[in-house]
């Protein structure tokens, strides 16, 4: 009875202090305590919930609150139970140092379930005590682990888990069985797991893709994209510096296209940098037993394209009208560091520091060597593309297309880069006395034939024949208009002549601009000469190439031997030695 009297006094005092606190913060709100979760010692505070004194306190409070139903008579047994539970938690905390605040919260939320399955949970942790990666995964997702323990236990004790993950010490083991995840009839499958949770549990991406397509930047990936899409290949890809964003978007693309011929693609862009550490996790969540197609290119030629690569200005005009000075519209591009012209100096001021420029060996290490097919960019030039894709079709069995569709597929020539974001000429119909129903502005899209295909610009009609009788100096240049707006243009000669006059001047001035630029473009021989005169820089590039070409030199020396300018570079390096 004395104990219950003390508890009553403590409760009474606590209520009094709570009342004073509430009154105080009404007058001085700045004195309000922060939430417990926001405190720096929150994790330490959670640990107190597993101290014997705290657990005994819970027992005493429960006995006090249920005194009228005989709570006091159960006190002795409940104290014994609390002591036993304390010993269990102390054992867990002693053996595993991964326990943090989220795990503690999981233990608190699922305390009885954990205690009920403790012997089985302990067995799993003991079996995998030498496999840190799966222990980290378990503790990182401890709530989910406890709540779905039967399913996870079956997987972690399976031979499949041992062979696929534990035997090779895989750094990102899946917490769930991938085979079951791909089966929609299973209770837990990819369709009812959010992408964020899938990433947190290291679940490999859904398996409904045929192969993995890898490429380094500046290696013809835009043309390759167009070819694959012509073959009705659904390319699952997302460009972002955060690997989780890449993963989650591809995750949804695969789930949303269960019946398509899917391919997972990753291009190692230099302007959207993903660190090796971050990229390692994403690549480890791909199926290493899938075939891999790697698009490669002579690294000196890649440097050439990089140096000549234009960047669009932030203040460029993507939309303009018939009163806009053409010079202002054409002033839309620059080179690295806002240089007006390409220069070999950018080899040492930019490209040598672009770590993701050349990571071929790094990217291929996550897949089986015998599964990798290297494809040289030279083999997808228009004159060779049909033959190349006939060979690829024999390997990957996607749709074969007719030969004539493989012509005119150079996407990133100078015009393609200049119009990588299309221009839009806005024409106000009100100035031409046109009666309009849906809007007074028609929009003429200026793009290239390749981008029209690549970006699947639907519901647009090409109007080159309406505007121009003669061939244009740019074979790939096209003008198109929304189909529903064509009616305002087709029979209005005044409108056509006005647009025609403006665009003829636009094309003429663009031709002059491009002709001047073409004379300033850097070629591979200039790069080799520059490196020859910068021997320290040449040694730096040799070190990079030697490291990242190990695999392809070993397994496909014929491709490396075909790289004319890289072979010249190697010859220069030998002369240097």
MOMOHU-V967221 format. One record per residue. N is the residue number from 0. RES is the residue in three letters. NEAR is the number of other ideal C-beta (glycine too) atoms within 10 Angstrom. Layout:
BEGIN
n={N/N}
res={RES/RES}
near={NEAR/NEAR}
END
This chain:
BEGIN
n={0/1/2/3/4/5/6/7/8/9/10/11/12/13/14/15/16/17/18/19/20/21/22/23/24/25/26/27/28/29/30/31/32/33/34/35/36/37/38/39/40/41/42/43/44/45/46/47/48/49/50/51/52/53/54/55/56/57/58/59/60/61/62/63/64/65/66/67/68/69/70/71/72/73/74/75/76/77/78/79/80/81/82/83/84/85/86/87/88/89/90/91/92/93/94/95/96/97/98/99/100/101/102/103/104/105/106/107/108/109/110/111/112/113/114/115/116/117/118/119/120/121/122/123/124/125/126/127/128/129/130/131/132/133/134/135/136/137/138/139/140/141/142/143/144/145/146/147/148/149/150/151/152/153/154/155/156/157/158/159/160/161/162/163/164/165/166/167/168/169/170/171/172/173/174/175/176/177/178/179/180/181/182/183/184/185/186/187/188/189/190/191/192/193/194/195/196/197/198/199/200/201/202/203/204/205/206/207/208/209/210/211/212/213/214/215/216/217/218/219/220/221/222/223/224/225/226/227/228/229/230/231/232/233/234/235/236/237/238/239/240/241/242/243/244/245/246/247/248/249/250/251/252/253/254/255/256/257/258/259/260/261/262/263/264/265/266/267/268/269/270/271/272/273/274/275/276/277/278/279/280/281/282/283/284/285/286/287/288/289/290/291/292/293/294/295/296/297/298/299/300/301/302/303/304/305/306/307/308/309/310/311/312/313/314/315/316/317/318/319/320/321/322/323/324/325/326/327/328/329/330/331/332/333/334/335/336/337/338/339/340/341/342/343/344/345/346/347/348/349/350/351/352/353/354/355/356/357/358/359/360/361/362/363/364/365/366/367/368/369/370/371/372/373/374/375/376/377/378/379/380/381/382/383/384/385/386/387/388/389/390/391/392/393/394/395/396/397/398/399/400/401/402/403/404/405/406/407/408/409/410/411/412/413/414/415/416/417/418/419/420/421/422/423/424/425/426/427/428/429/430/431/432/433/434/435/436/437/438/439/440/441/442/443/444/445/446/447/448/449/450/451/452/453/454/455/456/457/458/459/460/461/462/463/464/465/466/467/468/469/470/471/472/473/474/475/476/477/478/479/480/481/482/483/484/485/486/487/488/489/490/491/492/493/494/495/496/497/498/499/500/501/502/503/504/505/506/507/508/509/510/511/512/513/514/515/516/517/518/519/520/521/522/523/524/525/526/527/528/529/530/531/532/533/534/535/536/537/538/539/540/541/542/543/544/545/546/547/548/549/550/551/552/553/554/555/556/557/558/559/560/561/562/563/564/565/566/567/568/569/570/571/572/573/574/575/576}
res={UNK/UNK/UNK/UNK/UNK/UNK/UNK/UNK/UNK/UNK/UNK/UNK/UNK/UNK/UNK/UNK/UNK/UNK/UNK/UNK/UNK/UNK/UNK/UNK/UNK/UNK/UNK/UNK/UNK/UNK/UNK/UNK/UNK/UNK/UNK/UNK/UNK/UNK/UNK/UNK/UNK/UNK/UNK/UNK/UNK/UNK/UNK/UNK/UNK/UNK/UNK/UNK/UNK/UNK/UNK/UNK/UNK/UNK/UNK/UNK/UNK/UNK/UNK/UNK/UNK/UNK/UNK/UNK/UNK/UNK/UNK/UNK/UNK/UNK/UNK/UNK/UNK/UNK/UNK/UNK/UNK/UNK/UNK/UNK/UNK/UNK/UNK/UNK/UNK/UNK/UNK/UNK/UNK/UNK/UNK/UNK/UNK/UNK/UNK/UNK/UNK/UNK/UNK/UNK/UNK/UNK/UNK/UNK/UNK/UNK/UNK/UNK/UNK/UNK/UNK/UNK/UNK/UNK/UNK/UNK/UNK/UNK/UNK/UNK/UNK/UNK/UNK/UNK/UNK/UNK/UNK/UNK/UNK/UNK/UNK/UNK/UNK/UNK/UNK/UNK/UNK/UNK/UNK/UNK/UNK/UNK/UNK/UNK/UNK/UNK/UNK/UNK/UNK/UNK/UNK/UNK/UNK/UNK/UNK/UNK/UNK/UNK/UNK/UNK/UNK/UNK/UNK/UNK/UNK/UNK/UNK/UNK/UNK/UNK/UNK/UNK/UNK/UNK/UNK/UNK/UNK/UNK/UNK/UNK/UNK/UNK/UNK/UNK/UNK/UNK/UNK/UNK/UNK/UNK/UNK/UNK/UNK/UNK/UNK/UNK/UNK/UNK/UNK/UNK/UNK/UNK/UNK/UNK/UNK/UNK/UNK/UNK/UNK/UNK/UNK/UNK/UNK/UNK/UNK/UNK/UNK/UNK/UNK/UNK/UNK/UNK/UNK/UNK/UNK/UNK/UNK/UNK/UNK/UNK/UNK/UNK/UNK/UNK/UNK/UNK/UNK/UNK/UNK/UNK/UNK/UNK/UNK/UNK/UNK/UNK/UNK/UNK/UNK/UNK/UNK/UNK/UNK/UNK/UNK/UNK/UNK/UNK/UNK/UNK/UNK/UNK/UNK/UNK/UNK/UNK/UNK/UNK/UNK/UNK/UNK/UNK/UNK/UNK/UNK/UNK/UNK/UNK/UNK/UNK/UNK/UNK/UNK/UNK/UNK/UNK/UNK/UNK/UNK/UNK/UNK/UNK/UNK/UNK/UNK/UNK/UNK/UNK/UNK/UNK/UNK/UNK/UNK/UNK/UNK/UNK/UNK/UNK/UNK/UNK/UNK/UNK/UNK/UNK/UNK/UNK/UNK/UNK/UNK/UNK/UNK/UNK/UNK/UNK/UNK/UNK/UNK/UNK/UNK/UNK/UNK/UNK/UNK/UNK/UNK/UNK/UNK/UNK/UNK/UNK/UNK/UNK/UNK/UNK/UNK/UNK/UNK/UNK/UNK/UNK/UNK/UNK/UNK/UNK/UNK/UNK/UNK/UNK/UNK/UNK/UNK/UNK/UNK/UNK/UNK/UNK/UNK/UNK/UNK/UNK/UNK/UNK/UNK/UNK/UNK/UNK/UNK/UNK/UNK/UNK/UNK/UNK/UNK/UNK/UNK/UNK/UNK/UNK/UNK/UNK/UNK/UNK/UNK/UNK/UNK/UNK/UNK/UNK/UNK/UNK/UNK/UNK/UNK/UNK/UNK/UNK/UNK/UNK/UNK/UNK/UNK/UNK/UNK/UNK/UNK/UNK/UNK/UNK/UNK/UNK/UNK/UNK/UNK/UNK/UNK/UNK/UNK/UNK/UNK/UNK/UNK/UNK/UNK/UNK/UNK/UNK/UNK/UNK/UNK/UNK/UNK/UNK/UNK/UNK/UNK/UNK/UNK/UNK/UNK/UNK/UNK/UNK/UNK/UNK/UNK/UNK/UNK/UNK/UNK/UNK/UNK/UNK/UNK/UNK/UNK/UNK/UNK/UNK/UNK/UNK/UNK/UNK/UNK/UNK/UNK/UNK/UNK/UNK/UNK/UNK/UNK/UNK/UNK/UNK/UNK/UNK/UNK/UNK/UNK/UNK/UNK/UNK/UNK/UNK/UNK/UNK/UNK/UNK/UNK/UNK/UNK/UNK/UNK/UNK/UNK/UNK/UNK/UNK/UNK/UNK/UNK/UNK/UNK/UNK/UNK/UNK/UNK/UNK/UNK/UNK/UNK/UNK/UNK/UNK/UNK/UNK/UNK/UNK/UNK/UNK/UNK/UNK/UNK/UNK/UNK/UNK/UNK/UNK/UNK/UNK/UNK/UNK/UNK/UNK/UNK/UNK/UNK/UNK/UNK/UNK/UNK/UNK/UNK/UNK/UNK/UNK/UNK/UNK/UNK/UNK/UNK/UNK/UNK/UNK/UNK/UNK/UNK/UNK/UNK/UNK/UNK/UNK/UNK}
near={6/6/12/14/9/12/17/11/10/12/13/10/10/10/10/10/10/10/10/10/13/10/10/12/13/9/7/9/8/5/9/12/9/9/8/10/10/8/12/7/10/16/15/11/13/20/16/11/16/20/13/14/8/14/20/15/14/12/21/19/14/15/21/18/12/12/14/7/9/10/18/15/10/15/17/11/10/17/15/11/14/19/13/10/18/17/10/15/22/13/12/17/15/8/12/14/9/12/20/13/14/15/22/21/17/20/22/12/13/18/15/8/14/21/16/13/17/15/9/13/21/14/13/19/17/10/14/21/12/9/19/12/16/23/18/15/23/24/18/17/22/23/14/19/23/20/14/16/19/9/16/23/16/12/20/26/14/13/8/11/21/15/10/19/22/17/11/11/11/17/13/19/24/21/22/24/21/18/13/16/21/14/12/10/6/16/9/16/15/24/11/10/17/10/19/12/12/22/19/15/20/23/22/19/24/24/15/16/24/17/22/25/26/27/24/24/20/24/26/25/24/18/23/24/20/21/21/21/14/18/17/11/21/19/16/25/17/16/14/13/13/13/20/16/14/21/22/18/16/24/24/14/20/20/15/10/14/11/7/16/19/20/21/23/23/22/20/23/18/18/11/14/13/20/11/12/8/15/20/16/15/20/21/15/19/20/17/16/10/16/18/21/21/22/22/23/22/23/24/21/20/23/26/22/19/21/24/20/18/17/15/15/12/6/8/15/16/12/11/18/14/14/8/15/10/16/9/12/19/18/14/18/18/16/18/18/11/8/13/9/13/20/17/18/14/20/21/16/12/16/18/14/9/16/14/20/21/22/19/23/15/18/23/22/13/17/20/12/11/7/16/19/15/19/21/23/21/17/17/23/15/12/8/13/21/18/12/17/24/11/12/21/14/9/11/19/10/19/10/12/15/8/11/8/16/22/10/14/22/15/22/21/13/16/19/19/17/20/22/16/12/16/20/15/21/13/23/14/18/10/14/16/9/17/6/14/8/10/12/13/13/24/15/21/20/20/24/25/18/22/22/18/17/18/11/7/15/7/8/19/15/15/19/13/7/16/18/15/7/6/8/16/12/17/11/19/18/22/22/20/22/15/11/13/19/15/13/21/21/12/8/16/8/11/19/16/11/15/23/15/12/19/21/14/11/18/18/12/14/21/13/11/16/16/10/10/16/10/7/12/14/20/13/19/12/15/22/19/13/19/25/16/10/16/12/7/15/19/13/15/22/17/10/15/20/13/13/20/19/14/18/20/15/10/14/17/10/10/19/20/11/14/20/13/19/21/14/18/23/15/11/16/18/7/8/12/6}
END
